[in-house]
Amino acid sequence: MQLDHLAVAGETLSEAVAHVEQALGVATQPGGQHPRYGTHNRLIGLMDGLYLEAIAIEPGVVPENQPRWFDLDNFKGPARLTNWILRSPSLEQEAETLSPHARQLVAMQRGDLRWLMTVPVDGLLPYENLYPAVLEWQGRLPVESLAPTGCRLLRLTIRHPDGDALGADVAPILKDQKVAFEAGPHGMSAEFETPHGRRVLE
């Protein structure tokens, strides 16, 4: 598996977008809606085939499924980096390598994008939502239609009181020197090279 994208959640999409744009100094691009979970997003294309999404609950939309993914039903406070998502070439085959609580597969669609994704039935990924979600794109990748921004992810740091255990659980499915695990207060931070120099998104 390999890193696919990062997600920044907000109580509103405008808050999530403002947080991302202020941190990186580049504008987000149109995303779309996810009727299954009643959310919507905007995107930023990154180098190396990655992207960043700003995501929030879409006001007035009743989700087809609840709880919502990424534990967004319980999100409160300032917009922040909340999730990281891996890409699998064959998710149905590789699901058994994931944490038992992160093996529920859901078929998703947004416009002409289609993908299979791990979404726990309670919406909460292991390690208080810091375990990676995993998807398999079935067709084109969203990053292919995003304008280049000159931003590159340099390092993703995931902090959890049981950070060593989290790192050990992820090690069998991901080997990426950009991703680091630390024991400490719950949270994530990402360092980027941007047209405005090095920037940190938390």
C-alpha positions in Angstrom: 0.0 0.0 0.0 1.1 3.6 -0.5 0.0 7.0 0.7 -2.9 8.4 -1.3 -4.1 11.6 0.5 -4.5 13.5 3.7 -7.8 14.9 5.1 -8.4 18.1 7.0 -11.8 18.3 8.8 -13.7 21.3 9.9 -17.0 22.0 11.5 -17.8 23.7 8.1 -16.1 23.3 4.8 -15.2 26.9 4.7 -13.3 26.5 7.9 -11.5 23.5 6.6 -10.6 25.3 3.4 -9.4 28.4 5.1 -7.2 26.3 7.4 -5.6 24.5 4.5 -5.2 27.6 2.3 -3.7 29.7 5.1 -1.2 26.9 6.0 0.0 26.2 2.5 -0.6 29.5 0.7 -2.3 27.9 -2.3 -6.0 27.8 -3.3 -8.2 24.7 -3.0 -9.9 23.3 -6.1 -13.5 22.0 -6.5 -14.2 18.6 -5.1 -17.8 17.4 -4.7 -20.4 15.7 -2.5 -20.5 12.3 -0.8 -24.3 11.5 -0.4 -23.6 8.2 1.4 -22.2 10.1 4.4 -23.6 13.6 3.8 -20.2 15.3 3.4 -18.5 17.5 0.8 -15.0 18.5 0.1 -12.4 20.6 -1.8 -9.0 19.5 -2.9 -5.4 20.5 -3.4 -3.1 18.5 -5.8 0.3 17.7 -4.4 3.4 16.3 -6.1 4.3 12.6 -6.2 0.7 11.6 -7.0 -0.8 12.7 -3.7 -3.5 15.2 -2.8 -5.0 17.0 0.2 -8.7 17.2 0.9 -10.7 19.6 3.1 -13.9 17.9 4.2 -16.9 18.6 6.4 -20.5 17.7 6.9 -22.7 19.2 4.2 -25.5 21.3 5.8 -29.0 20.2 5.2 -28.0 16.8 3.7 -29.3 13.7 5.3 -26.7 11.0 4.9 -27.6 7.6 3.5 -25.4 6.0 6.1 -24.6 6.9 9.7 -22.4 7.2 11.6 -20.5 9.3 9.1 -17.0 8.3 8.0 -13.9 9.9 9.7 -15.9 10.2 12.9 -17.2 13.6 11.5 -20.4 13.3 13.6 -18.3 14.0 16.6 -15.9 16.6 15.2 -15.7 19.8 17.2 -13.3 22.7 17.4 -10.9 24.3 15.0 -10.2 22.8 11.6 -7.3 20.4 11.7 -5.5 17.6 10.0 -7.4 14.5 11.1 -6.9 11.5 8.7 -4.5 9.9 6.4 -5.6 7.5 3.6 -3.6 4.8 1.9 -4.1 3.3 -1.6 -4.2 -0.4 -2.2 -4.0 -2.1 -5.6 -6.3 -4.9 -4.4 -8.2 -3.9 -1.2 -10.4 -7.0 -1.0 -7.4 -9.2 -1.0 -5.4 -7.0 1.4 -8.1 -6.2 3.9 -7.1 -9.1 6.1 -3.8 -7.4 6.7 -5.6 -4.4 8.4 -6.6 -4.0 12.0 -9.8 -6.1 12.5 -11.8 -2.9 13.3 -10.8 -1.4 9.9 -11.8 -4.1 7.5 -15.4 -3.0 6.7 -15.4 -2.3 3.0 -17.8 0.3 1.4 -18.3 1.1 -2.2 -18.2 4.8 -2.9 -18.9 7.1 -5.8 -18.6 10.9 -6.5 -19.3 11.9 -10.0 -17.3 9.7 -12.3 -15.0 8.7 -9.4 -15.5 5.2 -8.0 -13.6 3.6 -5.2 -13.8 0.9 -2.5 -12.8 2.1 1.0 -12.5 0.9 4.6 -15.1 2.6 6.8 -15.8 1.1 10.3 -19.4 0.7 11.1 -19.1 3.2 13.9 -17.2 5.6 11.7 -14.2 5.6 14.1 -10.9 4.2 12.9 -8.6 2.5 15.5 -6.3 4.5 17.7 -8.9 7.3 18.1 -9.1 7.8 14.3 -5.4 7.9 13.7 -5.1 4.5 12.0 -5.2 4.9 8.2 -8.2 4.4 6.1 -7.5 2.4 3.0 -9.1 2.7 -0.5 -8.8 1.2 -3.9 -9.6 3.5 -6.9 -11.7 1.8 -9.5 -10.9 3.9 -12.5 -9.2 7.3 -12.7 -7.6 9.0 -9.7 -8.8 12.4 -8.5 -5.3 13.8 -8.5 -5.2 13.4 -12.3 -7.7 16.2 -12.8 -6.1 18.6 -10.2 -4.0 21.6 -11.3 -0.4 21.4 -10.0 0.3 23.6 -7.1 4.0 23.1 -6.5 3.4 21.6 -3.1 5.2 18.4 -2.0 4.6 16.5 1.2 8.0 16.1 3.0 6.9 14.4 6.3 3.8 13.2 8.0 4.0 12.8 11.8 1.3 10.9 13.6 1.3 11.3 17.4 -0.6 9.1 19.8 -0.1 8.0 23.5 0.5 4.5 22.0 2.4 5.8 19.0 4.9 2.9 19.1 2.1 0.4 18.9 0.4 2.3 16.1 3.6 2.3 14.1 4.0 -1.4 14.7 0.5 -2.1 13.5 1.0 -0.1 10.4 4.5 -1.4 9.5 3.3 -4.5 7.7 1.2 -2.5 5.3 3.2 0.6 4.7 6.9 1.3 4.1 7.2 5.1 3.6 10.0 7.2 5.0 7.8 10.3 4.9 5.5 8.8 7.6 6.7 8.9 11.2 5.0 7.8 14.5 5.6 9.3 17.9 4.3 8.6 21.4 2.7 11.8 22.6 -0.5 13.9 22.7 -3.1 12.8 20.1 -2.6 14.6 16.7 -1.1 14.9 13.3 1.2 17.3 11.5 2.5 17.5 7.9 5.4 19.4 6.6 5.3 20.6 3.0 7.6 22.2 0.5 5.5 25.0 -1.2 6.1 27.9 -3.6 6.3 30.0 -0.4 8.9 27.8 1.3 8.4 25.1 3.9 5.0 25.1 5.6 3.5 23.0 8.4 -0.1 21.9 8.5 -1.6 20.6 11.7 
